[in-house]
């Protein structure tokens, strides 16, 4: 069976294009919101939506920077501190953190 002619950059015709950096960051921010929700809004509901909204607002607060690679890390660190301070002020006990599953080959 003959192969299709390559598309742009040698990719096979019809292959999905690589995601844009903005798409990658958006996907990573979904993971940030999920992690923060598990830690600070485990019961879900309005509290989880509040955490997700804070992630969206934090992203919007950065505007359109030229370098976006580190936005998820910066946003997660900042919001984790903010949410922890709010939890401490409310006198809520911390939620035990589960360790992340390890990838093959990790020690």
Order of alpha helices (4+ residues) and beta strands (2+ residues): alpha-alpha-alpha
